[in-house]
Amino acid sequence: MTTPALPAPRATRARGLAAAALRQWHLHPRWAMALRGAVAAAVAWVVGIVLPQPFSDYPYYAPLGAVVATTSTVARSVRESFQAVGAIVVGALVARGVDLVLAPSALSIALVVAVAILVAGWGLLGDMGSWAVTSALFVLIIGNADKVGYMGAYIGLVLVGSLVGIGINLLFPPLPLAASDVDLDRLKDALADQLDHLADGLDSDVAPSPEEWDERRLHLGPVVDRSQRSAEQAREAAHINRRARRYAEATRAQGSQAAALGVTSSVVGDLTRLVTGWERQDLDDLAFGESLRPLVRDALRAYADAVRSTAGALAEPEALDRVRDTTERLRRAVRDVRSGADEDYFVAGATVLAIRRGVAALGEE
């Protein structure tokens, strides 16, 4: 007897829920990281138990290495795993060296911690240097009853756990493209909003006050930093990643977008400083004045529209053409006012150059 097909609305709803769940999974790469870490830790624990003594006496150290190897990209997991093992070896050697000259005491602990902290700053150990301190204390205190066996088991089990974690990462490599896309879109919208705020401030017969400009200045730093970190993680995740070839085009497009928005961030920062710093009520010599202010406003709004239209690294051609047209009108007006006035209108000229640089970044193939 055949199973009846789902009614069309129910089937469509099921597909929609599945697609939504998959999208949430891709948007939150930490969920996949947690699953990989849990699986790797469990496998490492089992491996630690079945190993011969003295390793099987301390199986709980294997999951530590597994967790280190599964909380980052494939390329970084290999590097950080071996750095962690190196830090553990160095810390163990520090503890054994101190143990040769001092009996376990407050003084020996203080000396071990001091030396281990110094060693933890060794560049070759990278961010894993802090493991040297943990290792030194474990070996000095917990491993005092079995000096050789404990140290070997500790180092060996962390190494085994790291290899298990690296293997899990190779089988199910992270590639957080969707999360990085979201962060880049947030950055794009934030940059366009800042340009609109600048344009709105110029949409008046008088220049805004410093307080009014402060209200229109967005805090872009956190958004920029997060998007840069996210894009860098996505680029790093593509190395030694069997999924990278399948998503090669998406990875390349995302890298191009990140580069274009990086330039755009710089341009928007420059424009914000120029406009808010030199077109203010408290200044005698304004950067634009009544004649140029509407033209700067129109150029900024056109630039904001172009930034919002960006798909990948490129903005819509029509949007870019509008920016070029409004910027060219501004450039001609600046040239005209320069010829009939003593002021050089340096800030207005710098504004034109900044917008042109932004347009070039969004219009390059």
WOZIQUI-V377606 format. One record per residue. RES is the residue in three letters. NEAR is the number of other C-alpha atoms within 10 Angstrom. D_FIRST is the distance of its C-alpha to the first C-alpha in Angstrom with 1 decimal. Layout:
BEGIN
[[RES	NEAR	D_FIRST] [RES	NEAR	D_FIRST]]
END
This chain:
BEGIN
[[MET	3	0.0] [THR	4	3.8] [THR	5	6.6] [PRO	6	9.1] [ALA	8	12.3] [LEU	10	15.3] [PRO	9	17.8] [ALA	9	20.6] [PRO	9	23.2] [ARG	11	21.3] [ALA	12	20.3] [THR	12	24.0] [ARG	12	25.2] [ALA	13	23.3] [ARG	12	24.7] [GLY	12	28.0] [LEU	12	28.1] [ALA	12	27.1] [ALA	12	29.9] [ALA	12	32.3] [ALA	12	31.7] [LEU	11	32.2] [ARG	13	35.3] [GLN	14	36.7] [TRP	15	36.1] [HIS	19	38.1] [LEU	18	40.8] [HIS	13	41.4] [PRO	17	42.0] [ARG	15	43.4] [TRP	13	39.9] [ALA	18	39.0] [MET	20	42.5] [ALA	14	41.8] [LEU	12	38.6] [ARG	24	40.3] [GLY	23	43.3] [ALA	17	41.3] [VAL	19	39.4] [ALA	28	42.6] [ALA	27	44.6] [ALA	17	42.1] [VAL	18	42.1] [ALA	28	45.9] [TRP	23	46.3] [VAL	15	44.4] [VAL	19	46.4] [GLY	26	49.6] [ILE	16	48.8] [VAL	11	48.3] [LEU	13	51.4] [PRO	9	54.5] [GLN	12	57.3] [PRO	16	58.9] [PHE	23	55.8] [SER	17	53.5] [ASP	15	56.1] [TYR	16	55.5] [PRO	23	51.8] [TYR	20	51.8] [TYR	23	53.7] [ALA	33	51.0] [PRO	30	48.8] [LEU	22	51.8] [GLY	30	51.9] [ALA	35	48.1] [VAL	27	48.5] [VAL	24	51.4] [ALA	33	49.3] [THR	34	46.3] [THR	20	48.0] [SER	20	49.0] [THR	27	48.2] [VAL	28	47.8] [ALA	19	51.4] [ARG	19	52.9] [SER	23	51.0] [VAL	20	52.7] [ARG	15	56.1] [GLU	23	55.9] [SER	25	54.6] [PHE	20	57.5] [GLN	19	59.9] [ALA	27	58.7] [VAL	26	59.2] [GLY	20	62.6] [ALA	30	63.6] [ILE	29	62.6] [VAL	21	64.7] [VAL	22	67.6] [GLY	31	67.4] [ALA	29	67.2] [LEU	19	70.3] [VAL	24	72.1] [ALA	30	71.4] [ARG	21	72.6] [GLY	13	75.7] [VAL	18	76.7] [ASP	20	75.9] [LEU	8	78.4] [VAL	9	81.3] [LEU	13	80.3] [ALA	12	78.9] [PRO	13	75.9] [SER	12	77.4] [ALA	9	77.4] [LEU	11	79.5] [SER	17	77.2] [ILE	19	74.2] [ALA	12	76.1] [LEU	16	77.1] [VAL	24	73.7] [VAL	20	72.1] [ALA	13	74.9] [VAL	17	74.7] [ALA	27	70.8] [ILE	19	70.9] [LEU	14	73.3] [VAL	19	71.2] [ALA	22	68.0] [GLY	15	69.6] [TRP	13	69.6] [GLY	10	68.0] [LEU	12	66.0] [LEU	23	64.1] [GLY	15	63.0] [ASP	15	61.1] [MET	23	60.3] [GLY	27	64.0] [SER	20	63.6] [TRP	23	61.8] [ALA	31	65.3] [VAL	25	66.5] [THR	17	63.5] [SER	25	63.8] [ALA	30	67.5] [LEU	21	67.2] [PHE	19	64.4] [VAL	26	66.3] [LEU	27	69.6] [ILE	15	68.5] [ILE	13	65.2] [GLY	19	65.9] [ASN	17	69.5] [ALA	11	68.8] [ASP	12	67.2] [LYS	16	68.7] [VAL	13	67.4] [GLY	15	64.0] [TYR	21	63.0] [MET	26	64.0] [GLY	16	62.2] [ALA	21	59.0] [TYR	25	59.0] [ILE	22	59.5] [GLY	19	57.1] [LEU	29	54.2] [VAL	28	54.5] [LEU	24	54.5] [VAL	22	51.4] [GLY	31	49.6] [SER	31	50.7] [LEU	22	49.3] [VAL	26	45.9] [GLY	34	46.0] [ILE	27	46.9] [GLY	18	44.1] [ILE	20	41.6] [ASN	26	43.2] [LEU	19	43.0] [LEU	14	39.3] [PHE	17	38.6] [PRO	26	41.7] [PRO	27	42.5] [LEU	25	43.0] [PRO	23	43.7] [LEU	22	43.9] [ALA	19	42.2] [ALA	21	44.5] [SER	26	47.5] [ASP	21	46.5] [VAL	14	46.5] [ASP	21	50.0] [LEU	25	51.3] [ASP	20	50.1] [ARG	16	51.9] [LEU	26	55.0] [LYS	25	54.9] [ASP	16	54.7] [ALA	21	57.4] [LEU	25	59.8] [ALA	25	59.3] [ASP	20	59.9] [GLN	22	63.1] [LEU	28	64.3] [ASP	21	63.6] [HIS	22	65.6] [LEU	23	68.5] [ALA	24	68.4] [ASP	15	68.3] [GLY	22	71.4] [LEU	27	73.2] [ASP	17	72.3] [SER	13	75.7] [ASP	11	79.3] [VAL	14	80.3] [ALA	24	79.1] [PRO	18	77.0] [SER	15	78.6] [PRO	17	77.6] [GLU	9	75.8] [GLU	14	73.8] [TRP	20	72.8] [ASP	11	71.8] [GLU	10	69.3] [ARG	20	67.8] [ARG	16	67.6] [LEU	15	64.1] [HIS	10	63.6] [LEU	15	61.8] [GLY	11	62.5] [PRO	10	59.5] [VAL	16	57.1] [VAL	22	58.8] [ASP	13	58.8] [ARG	16	55.1] [SER	24	54.0] [GLN	20	56.3] [ARG	13	54.9] [SER	21	51.3] [ALA	25	52.0] [GLU	14	53.9] [GLN	19	51.1] [ALA	23	48.7] [ARG	20	51.2] [GLU	17	51.7] [ALA	23	47.9] [ALA	23	47.6] [HIS	16	49.9] [ILE	14	48.3] [ASN	20	44.9] [ARG	15	42.1] [ARG	17	40.5] [ALA	18	43.7] [ARG	11	43.3] [ARG	10	40.0] [TYR	14	41.7] [ALA	12	45.1] [GLU	11	45.6] [ALA	16	44.6] [THR	21	47.0] [ARG	13	49.8] [ALA	16	49.4] [GLN	23	49.4] [GLY	18	52.5] [SER	18	54.2] [GLN	24	53.4] [ALA	26	54.8] [ALA	18	58.0] [ALA	24	58.4] [LEU	29	57.9] [GLY	19	60.3] [VAL	18	63.0] [THR	25	62.1] [SER	21	62.5] [SER	15	66.0] [VAL	22	66.9] [VAL	25	65.8] [GLY	17	67.8] [ASP	15	70.9] [LEU	23	70.6] [THR	21	70.2] [ARG	13	73.4] [LEU	17	75.3] [VAL	23	74.4] [THR	22	74.7] [GLY	15	77.6] [TRP	20	79.8] [GLU	26	79.0] [ARG	23	80.1] [GLN	14	82.5] [ASP	12	84.7] [LEU	13	85.6] [ASP	9	88.6] [ASP	13	87.2] [LEU	19	83.6] [ALA	25	81.4] [PHE	24	80.4] [GLY	16	82.2] [GLU	14	81.6] [SER	12	81.7] [LEU	18	79.0] [ARG	24	76.8] [PRO	18	74.7] [LEU	23	74.2] [VAL	25	73.0] [ARG	23	70.7] [ASP	23	69.1] [ALA	25	68.8] [LEU	28	67.1] [ARG	23	64.6] [ALA	25	63.8] [TYR	28	63.4] [ALA	25	61.0] [ASP	22	58.8] [ALA	25	58.8] [VAL	29	57.8] [ARG	19	54.9] [SER	20	53.7] [THR	21	53.5] [ALA	14	50.3] [GLY	21	50.6] [ALA	20	54.3] [LEU	23	55.2] [ALA	21	55.9] [GLU	16	55.3] [PRO	14	58.1] [GLU	11	59.1] [ALA	20	59.5] [LEU	22	61.6] [ASP	15	63.7] [ARG	18	64.4] [VAL	25	65.5] [ARG	18	67.8] [ASP	15	69.3] [THR	20	70.1] [THR	25	71.4] [GLU	16	73.6] [ARG	18	75.1] [LEU	24	75.7] [ARG	19	77.4] [ARG	11	79.7] [ALA	16	80.6] [VAL	21	81.5] [ARG	15	83.6] [ASP	11	85.4] [VAL	16	86.2] [ARG	14	87.4] [SER	11	89.9] [GLY	8	91.4] [ALA	9	91.5] [ASP	8	92.9] [GLU	11	89.6] [ASP	14	87.4] [TYR	17	84.1] [PHE	12	82.8] [VAL	18	79.8] [ALA	25	78.7] [GLY	16	78.9] [ALA	14	76.9] [THR	24	74.3] [VAL	20	74.0] [LEU	16	73.6] [ALA	20	71.0] [ILE	22	68.8] [ARG	17	69.2] [ARG	16	68.2] [GLY	22	65.0] [VAL	26	64.2] [ALA	16	64.7] [ALA	21	62.2] [LEU	27	59.5] [GLY	17	60.3] [GLU	11	60.4] [GLU	8	57.9]]
END
